[in-house]
């Protein structure tokens, strides 16, 4: 990713820029930027702001089980982010 594109992403992220790391079977590690958001609506706004600057991205949802509540019902956390396309 070129530095000008990364600067635009940092500006739009406003302090919410994070990096995910992935290793292949040979141990080669690559890092990919994403922006932490707190709702689907916020994610769509960020995607539109990035799109206006020519950067492809998409809203991503990760759900995980955070145990059970006091009544035995599962607590499912929804973790929203905006992933930057690898184009």
C-alpha positions as protocol buffer text, in pm:
chain_id: "A"
residue {
  index: 1
  type: UNK
  ca { x: 0 y: 0 z: 0 }
}
residue {
  index: 2
  type: UNK
  ca { x: 143 y: 336 z: -95 }
}
residue {
  index: 3
  type: UNK
  ca { x: 198 y: 602 z: 170 }
}
residue {
  index: 4
  type: UNK
  ca { x: -49 y: 856 z: 24 }
}
residue {
  index: 5
  type: UNK
  ca { x: -331 y: 600 z: 40 }
}
residue {
  index: 6
  type: UNK
  ca { x: -234 y: 513 z: 397 }
}
residue {
  index: 7
  type: UNK
  ca { x: -237 y: 881 z: 496 }
}
residue {
  index: 8
  type: UNK
  ca { x: -592 y: 919 z: 360 }
}
residue {
  index: 9
  type: UNK
  ca { x: -702 y: 609 z: 554 }
}
residue {
  index: 10
  type: UNK
  ca { x: -542 y: 744 z: 874 }
}
residue {
  index: 11
  type: UNK
  ca { x: -717 y: 1079 z: 831 }
}
residue {
  index: 12
  type: UNK
  ca { x: -1059 y: 920 z: 779 }
}
residue {
  index: 13
  type: UNK
  ca { x: -1004 y: 668 z: 1061 }
}
residue {
  index: 14
  type: UNK
  ca { x: -950 y: 947 z: 1312 }
}
residue {
  index: 15
  type: UNK
  ca { x: -751 y: 738 z: 1559 }
}
residue {
  index: 16
  type: UNK
  ca { x: -945 y: 415 z: 1501 }
}
residue {
  index: 17
  type: UNK
  ca { x: -696 y: 260 z: 1257 }
}
residue {
  index: 18
  type: UNK
  ca { x: -590 y: -91 z: 1356 }
}
residue {
  index: 19
  type: UNK
  ca { x: -381 y: -363 z: 1189 }
}
residue {
  index: 20
  type: UNK
  ca { x: -449 y: -733 z: 1153 }
}
residue {
  index: 21
  type: UNK
  ca { x: -161 y: -975 z: 1095 }
}
residue {
  index: 22
  type: UNK
  ca { x: -176 y: -1293 z: 892 }
}
residue {
  index: 23
  type: UNK
  ca { x: 91 y: -1559 z: 853 }
}
residue {
  index: 24
  type: UNK
  ca { x: 107 y: -1810 z: 570 }
}
residue {
  index: 25
  type: UNK
  ca { x: 234 y: -2168 z: 599 }
}
residue {
  index: 26
  type: UNK
  ca { x: 590 y: -2049 z: 532 }
}
residue {
  index: 27
  type: UNK
  ca { x: 578 y: -1801 z: 820 }
}
residue {
  index: 28
  type: UNK
  ca { x: 554 y: -1491 z: 600 }
}
residue {
  index: 29
  type: UNK
  ca { x: 355 y: -1227 z: 786 }
}
residue {
  index: 30
  type: UNK
  ca { x: 145 y: -959 z: 618 }
}
residue {
  index: 31
  type: UNK
  ca { x: -41 y: -676 z: 789 }
}
residue {
  index: 32
  type: UNK
  ca { x: -371 y: -532 z: 669 }
}
residue {
  index: 33
  type: UNK
  ca { x: -531 y: -209 z: 790 }
}
residue {
  index: 34
  type: UNK
  ca { x: -886 y: -189 z: 918 }
}
residue {
  index: 35
  type: UNK
  ca { x: -1090 y: 76 z: 1094 }
}
residue {
  index: 36
  type: UNK
  ca { x: -1272 y: -4 z: 1417 }
}
residue {
  index: 37
  type: UNK
  ca { x: -1634 y: 115 z: 1416 }
}
residue {
  index: 38
  type: UNK
  ca { x: -1912 y: 69 z: 1669 }
}
residue {
  index: 39
  type: UNK
  ca { x: -2212 y: 8 z: 1442 }
}
residue {
  index: 40
  type: UNK
  ca { x: -2308 y: -95 z: 1091 }
}
residue {
  index: 41
  type: UNK
  ca { x: -2429 y: 260 z: 1022 }
}
residue {
  index: 42
  type: UNK
  ca { x: -2094 y: 410 z: 1125 }
}
residue {
  index: 43
  type: UNK
  ca { x: -1923 y: 150 z: 906 }
}
residue {
  index: 44
  type: UNK
  ca { x: -2127 y: 251 z: 601 }
}
residue {
  index: 45
  type: UNK
  ca { x: -2037 y: 617 z: 662 }
}
residue {
  index: 46
  type: UNK
  ca { x: -1666 y: 533 z: 674 }
}
residue {
  index: 47
  type: UNK
  ca { x: -1695 y: 323 z: 356 }
}
residue {
  index: 48
  type: UNK
  ca { x: -1858 y: 618 z: 177 }
}
residue {
  index: 49
  type: UNK
  ca { x: -1586 y: 857 z: 299 }
}
residue {
  index: 50
  type: UNK
  ca { x: -1316 y: 619 z: 174 }
}
residue {
  index: 51
  type: UNK
  ca { x: -1499 y: 567 z: -156 }
}
residue {
  index: 52
  type: UNK
  ca { x: -1508 y: 946 z: -210 }
}
residue {
  index: 53
  type: UNK
  ca { x: -1125 y: 936 z: -190 }
}
residue {
  index: 54
  type: UNK
  ca { x: -1098 y: 641 z: -432 }
}
residue {
  index: 55
  type: UNK
  ca { x: -1034 y: 372 z: -172 }
}
residue {
  index: 56
  type: UNK
  ca { x: -1233 y: 46 z: -188 }
}
residue {
  index: 57
  type: UNK
  ca { x: -1350 y: -93 z: 146 }
}
residue {
  index: 58
  type: UNK
  ca { x: -1636 y: -288 z: 302 }
}
residue {
  index: 59
  type: UNK
  ca { x: -1814 y: -326 z: 636 }
}
residue {
  index: 60
  type: UNK
  ca { x: -1724 y: -645 z: 822 }
}
residue {
  index: 61
  type: UNK
  ca { x: -1902 y: -808 z: 1116 }
}
residue {
  index: 62
  type: UNK
  ca { x: -1739 y: -1055 z: 1352 }
}
residue {
  index: 63
  type: UNK
  ca { x: -1957 y: -1224 z: 1611 }
}
residue {
  index: 64
  type: UNK
  ca { x: -1831 y: -1414 z: 1912 }
}
residue {
  index: 65
  type: UNK
  ca { x: -1983 y: -1594 z: 2208 }
}
residue {
  index: 66
  type: UNK
  ca { x: -1920 y: -1406 z: 2533 }
}
residue {
  index: 67
  type: UNK
  ca { x: -2067 y: -1667 z: 2767 }
}
residue {
  index: 68
  type: UNK
  ca { x: -2418 y: -1682 z: 2907 }
}
residue {
  index: 69
  type: UNK
  ca { x: -2630 y: -1422 z: 3084 }
}
residue {
  index: 70
  type: UNK
  ca { x: -2797 y: -1478 z: 3422 }
}
residue {
  index: 71
  type: UNK
  ca { x: -3078 y: -1676 z: 3253 }
}
residue {
  index: 72
  type: UNK
  ca { x: -2854 y: -1910 z: 3051 }
}
residue {
  index: 73
  type: UNK
  ca { x: -2898 y: -1727 z: 2720 }
}
residue {
  index: 74
  type: UNK
  ca { x: -2584 y: -1686 z: 2512 }
}
residue {
  index: 75
  type: UNK
  ca { x: -2431 y: -1338 z: 2489 }
}
residue {
  index: 76
  type: UNK
  ca { x: -2324 y: -1273 z: 2132 }
}
residue {
  index: 77
  type: UNK
  ca { x: -2094 y: -974 z: 2082 }
}
residue {
  index: 78
  type: UNK
  ca { x: -2100 y: -799 z: 1745 }
}
residue {
  index: 79
  type: UNK
  ca { x: -1768 y: -646 z: 1649 }
}
residue {
  index: 80
  type: UNK
  ca { x: -1791 y: -408 z: 1352 }
}
residue {
  index: 81
  type: UNK
  ca { x: -1502 y: -286 z: 1137 }
}
residue {
  index: 82
  type: UNK
  ca { x: -1426 y: -146 z: 794 }
}
residue {
  index: 83
  type: UNK
  ca { x: -1180 y: -357 z: 599 }
}
residue {
  index: 84
  type: UNK
  ca { x: -971 y: -201 z: 324 }
}
residue {
  index: 85
  type: UNK
  ca { x: -988 y: -397 z: -3 }
}
residue {
  index: 86
  type: UNK
  ca { x: -658 y: -542 z: -127 }
}
residue {
  index: 87
  type: UNK
  ca { x: -692 y: -389 z: -473 }
}
